[in-house]
Amino acid sequence: MAVLQEYKCPCCGGAIAFDSDIQKMKCPYCDTEFEMEALAAYDQELQNEQTDALEWELTASETWQEEDHIQSYVCHSCGGEIIADENTAATACPYCGNPVVMMAQFTGALKPDCVIPFQLDKEAAITALKKHYEGKRLLPKIFRDENHLQEIQGVYVPVWLFDAKAEADVRYQATQVRSWSDSRYYYTQTSFFALSRSGQLDFSAVPVDGSSKLDDTLMESIEPFDVSRAVDFQTAYLAGYLADKYDVDAEESIRRANERVRESTEEAFAATAAGYTAVTPEFSSVRLSQGKTRYALYPVWLLTTKWNGEQYLFAMNGQTGKLVGDLPVDRAASRKWFTGITAAVSAAAFALSYLLWLL
């Protein structure tokens, strides 16, 4: 049976969890606070644990296990059954709400190298969502009143961090446009240039989402995370939050890491080609060396709201507070806005034509 780790207050026996405001463990019942270092002993068993080597000849049951991928745990506090999928690493008992950590998900190669603790709490996430609504002219007016937050979850997302040195050569075609006029004509001169850039860049902690559950675009939209504030991994940081182990391994993440390195390299080199009207890349070659990966957990608040029969998902960076998510559009307001813009452009065009006619 899989081992569950629970964190209990020695003063009152209540379940304690990580408090992002004070960056300590805190008991919500008696307000006792605990330094993170005091709970490091809970993770010592992870250092010496060996993986199971149990082999069975399975028949019909083998098919069931491959299809369902379900794990069953027993809550130590109330004895209730906790059902989770094979990647769940931290959750709460559905009966008593006691936060639990699945220790087997952090043994051996599954143990993260570091974790960025939550800096912002649930209330900050709700406030950020309300602020996200502000200034949205095309947002339906009744959305703010009728939408209902269905779920707010603090989740530690598994992330692969890639470090490498990149040596690159990039060739561009650049144009420079110069215009002037005299009493009779208007002149335009376009000059073409061939530009070459070569150099070396150091990349540190290029993140790639290691979970298939969360959309990669959503995760990248709430970047950046400040990895310099990451700490050595302790399971105590997970208490009170949800967490998954990675189900997309480092090898599968290499392609996206390479894409991000290439894009960043080309952007950095293009920034050195200033003074031209347009710069278009024609060729680029990027070679990596000294590459290595690290496994980290990033803090994310996920907010789900429902309105008019549809669900909307928002994600907030649990460290910086940056929030992204789609919002519904008021079609009537959109048509009015578009009509107003079209009318304004038409009026401006007419006025310009009239002035040119007078001249």
C-alpha positions in Angstrom: 0.0 0.0 0.0 1.3 3.4 -0.9 2.5 5.6 2.0 0.8 8.8 2.9 2.6 11.6 4.7 0.4 13.9 7.0 1.6 16.9 9.0 0.0 17.1 12.4 0.4 19.9 15.0 2.1 18.5 18.1 0.2 21.0 20.3 -3.4 20.3 19.3 -3.2 17.4 16.8 -4.8 19.5 13.9 -3.6 19.2 10.3 -0.9 21.9 9.5 -0.2 23.3 6.1 2.2 25.7 4.4 1.3 29.4 4.9 2.4 31.5 1.9 2.1 34.8 3.9 4.7 33.8 6.6 6.6 31.2 4.5 6.2 28.7 7.4 4.0 25.8 8.4 1.0 26.9 10.5 -1.8 25.2 12.4 -5.2 26.8 11.5 -6.6 25.7 14.9 -4.2 26.9 17.5 -2.1 29.3 15.3 1.2 27.6 16.2 3.9 28.2 13.6 6.7 25.9 12.5 9.9 26.6 10.7 10.4 24.6 7.5 13.8 23.3 8.7 12.1 21.7 11.7 10.1 19.4 9.3 13.1 18.4 7.1 13.3 15.1 9.0 10.1 14.0 7.4 11.9 13.7 4.0 15.0 11.9 5.2 13.4 8.6 4.5 13.2 9.5 0.9 17.0 9.5 0.7 17.4 5.8 1.4 14.2 4.3 0.1 14.6 1.6 -2.5 12.1 1.0 -5.3 9.9 -2.0 -5.1 10.9 -5.2 -7.0 7.7 -7.2 -6.9 7.0 -9.3 -9.9 3.7 -11.0 -10.5 2.2 -13.1 -13.3 -0.9 -11.1 -14.1 -3.8 -12.2 -16.2 -7.2 -10.4 -16.3 -6.2 -7.9 -13.6 -3.3 -6.6 -15.7 -5.7 -5.1 -18.3 -7.7 -3.3 -15.6 -4.6 -1.7 -14.1 -3.3 -0.4 -17.5 -6.7 1.1 -18.3 -7.7 2.7 -15.1 -4.5 4.0 -13.6 -6.2 4.5 -10.2 -4.5 4.6 -6.8 -6.3 4.1 -3.5 -5.1 5.5 -0.2 -6.4 5.4 3.4 -6.5 8.7 5.3 -4.8 8.3 8.7 -7.0 10.9 10.3 -10.5 9.6 9.5 -9.9 6.3 7.7 -11.6 7.5 4.6 -10.6 6.3 1.2 -8.7 8.7 -1.0 -8.9 7.9 -4.7 -6.4 9.6 -7.0 -4.8 9.0 -10.4 -1.3 7.6 -10.9 0.3 11.1 -11.1 -1.3 12.7 -8.0 1.4 13.6 -5.5 -0.4 15.8 -3.0 -4.1 16.3 -2.3 -6.6 16.4 0.5 -8.9 13.8 2.0 -12.4 14.3 0.6 -14.0 13.5 3.9 -12.0 15.4 6.6 -10.1 17.8 4.4 -6.7 16.6 5.8 -3.8 17.5 3.5 -1.8 14.5 2.5 1.4 13.9 0.4 2.0 10.6 -1.5 5.6 10.0 -0.5 6.2 7.3 -3.2 5.8 10.0 -5.9 9.0 11.6 -4.7 11.4 8.7 -4.4 14.5 8.3 -6.5 14.4 10.1 -9.8 10.9 11.4 -9.0 12.2 13.7 -6.3 12.3 17.3 -7.5 15.6 19.2 -7.2 13.8 22.4 -6.0 10.5 24.0 -5.4 9.3 27.6 -5.6 7.0 28.1 -2.6 3.7 29.9 -3.0 4.1 33.6 -2.2 0.4 34.5 -2.7 -2.7 33.0 -1.1 -6.2 32.2 -2.3 -7.5 35.7 -1.5 -4.9 37.2 -3.7 -5.9 35.0 -6.6 -9.6 36.1 -6.2 -8.5 39.7 -6.1 -6.4 39.3 -9.2 -9.3 37.7 -11.1 -11.6 40.7 -10.2 -8.9 43.1 -11.4 -8.6 41.1 -14.6 -12.2 42.0 -15.3 -11.5 45.8 -15.1 -11.3 47.8 -18.3 -12.6 45.1 -20.5 -15.1 47.0 -22.6 -16.3 44.0 -24.5 -16.9 41.9 -21.4 -20.7 41.3 -20.9 -21.9 43.7 -18.2 -23.7 40.9 -16.2 -20.7 38.6 -16.3 -19.2 40.0 -13.1 -22.5 39.5 -11.2 -23.7 36.2 -12.6 -20.4 34.2 -13.0 -19.7 31.9 -10.1 -16.2 30.7 -9.0 -16.6 26.9 -9.1 -13.2 26.0 -7.9 -9.9 27.6 -6.7 -6.9 25.3 -6.5 -3.3 25.9 -5.5 -1.3 23.5 -7.6 2.4 22.7 -7.8 3.1 22.1 -11.4 6.0 19.8 -12.4 8.5 21.7 -14.6 11.7 20.7 -16.3 14.5 23.3 -16.3 17.1 23.2 -19.0 20.6 24.7 -18.7 22.9 25.0 -21.7 25.4 27.1 -23.6 24.3 28.0 -27.1 26.7 28.9 -29.9 24.8 30.4 -32.8 25.2 31.9 -36.3 22.3 33.9 -37.8 22.0 35.7 -41.1 19.5 38.4 -41.9 18.3 40.4 -44.8 17.8 44.0 -43.7 16.2 46.9 -45.5 16.5 50.6 -44.9 13.9 53.0 -46.3 14.6 56.7 -46.8 11.9 59.1 -48.1 12.0 62.8 -49.2 10.2 65.1 -51.5 10.7 68.3 -53.6 8.3 70.7 -55.2 7.4 68.1 -57.9 8.0 64.6 -56.6 8.0 62.3 -53.6 11.0 60.0 -53.5 11.5 56.6 -51.7 14.9 54.9 -51.6 15.1 51.3 -50.3 18.5 49.8 -49.5 19.2 46.2 -48.9 21.8 44.7 -46.5 23.1 41.3 -45.7 23.8 41.0 -41.9 25.6 38.2 -40.0 25.6 37.6 -36.3 27.6 35.1 -34.4 28.0 34.6 -30.7 27.4 32.5 -27.6 24.6 32.7 -25.1 24.2 31.0 -21.7 20.7 29.7 -20.9 19.7 28.9 -17.4 16.4 27.3 -16.2 14.6 27.3 -19.5 11.2 25.9 -18.3 9.1 23.3 -20.0 5.8 22.1 -18.5 6.1 18.4 -17.3 2.4 17.8 -16.9 0.0 16.8 -19.7 -2.9 18.0 -17.6 -2.2 21.8 -18.0 -2.0 23.5 -21.3 1.6 24.5 -22.1 0.5 27.8 -23.6 -1.3 28.7 -20.3 1.8 27.9 -18.3 4.1 29.9 -20.5 1.7 32.8 -20.4 2.1 33.3 -16.7 5.9 33.3 -16.8 8.4 34.4 -15.7 9.0 32.6 -12.4 12.0 33.8 -10.3 14.0 30.6 -10.0 16.6 32.3 -7.8 14.0 32.2 -5.0 13.6 28.4 -5.3 14.5 26.3 -2.3 15.5 22.7 -1.8 12.5 20.4 -2.1 10.6 19.4 1.0 7.3 17.6 1.0 6.1 20.0 3.7 5.8 22.8 1.1 3.0 20.7 -0.6 0.8 20.5 2.5 -2.4 22.2 1.8 -2.0 22.3 -1.9 -2.4 19.9 -4.9 0.6 18.5 -6.7 1.3 16.1 -9.5 4.5 14.2 -10.4 5.6 14.7 -14.0 4.0 12.5 -16.7 6.0 14.2 -19.5 9.6 13.2 -18.9 12.8 15.3 -19.7 13.5 13.5 -23.0 10.0 14.3 -24.3 10.4 17.9 -23.2 13.6 18.5 -25.2 11.9 19.5 -28.4 10.0 22.4 -26.7 13.2 23.4 -24.8 15.1 23.6 -28.2 12.3 25.7 -29.7 12.5 28.1 -26.8 16.3 28.4 -26.9 16.2 29.0 -30.7 13.5 31.6 -30.4 15.3 33.4 -27.6 18.6 33.3 -29.5 17.1 34.7 -32.6 15.4 37.5 -30.7 18.6 38.4 -28.8 20.6 38.6 -32.1 17.9 40.5 -33.9 18.0 43.1 -31.1 21.6 43.9 -32.1 20.5 44.8 -35.7 19.2 48.2 -34.9 18.8 51.2 -37.3 17.1 49.3 -40.1 13.5 49.6 -41.2 13.0 45.8 -41.3 15.1 42.8 -40.4 14.2 39.3 -41.7 16.1 36.2 -40.6 17.2 34.0 -43.6 19.3 31.4 -41.8 20.1 30.4 -38.2 22.2 27.6 -36.7 22.2 26.9 -33.0 24.5 24.4 -31.3 24.1 23.4 -27.7 26.7 22.2 -25.2 27.0 21.5 -21.5 23.3 20.8 -21.4 21.7 19.5 -18.2 18.2 19.3 -16.7 16.6 19.9 -13.3 13.2 18.9 -12.0 11.2 21.6 -10.2 7.7 22.4 -8.9 6.2 25.8 -9.8 3.3 27.3 -7.8 0.1 28.1 -9.8 -3.4 29.1 -8.8 -6.1 27.7 -11.1 -9.5 29.4 -11.0 -12.6 27.9 -12.7 -15.7 30.1 -13.2 -19.0 29.3 -14.9 -21.3 31.6 -16.8 -24.1 31.1 -19.3 -23.5 27.4 -19.3 -19.8 27.6 -20.2 -16.6 27.2 -18.1 -13.7 29.6 -18.1 -10.2 28.7 -16.8 -7.8 31.2 -15.4 -4.2 30.6 -14.2 -2.2 32.9 -11.8 1.5 32.7 -11.1 1.6 31.9 -7.4 4.8 33.8 -7.0 4.3 37.0 -8.9 0.5 37.3 -9.2 0.4 37.5 -13.0 -3.0 36.1 -14.2 -4.2 35.1 -17.6 -7.4 33.5 -19.0 -10.1 33.9 -21.6 -13.2 36.0 -21.1 -16.6 36.0 -22.9 -17.3 38.8 -25.4 -20.5 40.8 -25.5 -21.5 40.5 -29.2 -23.8 43.5 -29.2 -21.1 45.7 -27.6 -18.5 44.3 -30.0 -20.7 45.2 -33.0 -21.2 48.8 -31.6 -17.5 49.2 -31.0 -16.6 47.9 -34.5 -19.2 50.2 -36.1 -17.9 53.2 -34.1 -14.3 52.5 -35.1 -15.3 52.1 -38.8 -17.3 55.4 -38.7 -14.4 57.2 -37.1 -11.9 55.9 -39.7 -14.3 56.8 -42.5 -14.8 60.3 -41.2 -11.0 60.8 -40.9 -10.5 59.5 -44.4 -13.1 61.9 -45.7 -11.6 64.8 -43.9 -8.2 64.0 -45.3 -9.5 63.7 -48.8 -11.3 67.1 -48.5 -8.1 68.8 -47.3 -6.1 67.3 -50.2 -8.7 68.5 -52.6 -8.5 72.0 -51.2 -4.7 72.0 -51.6 
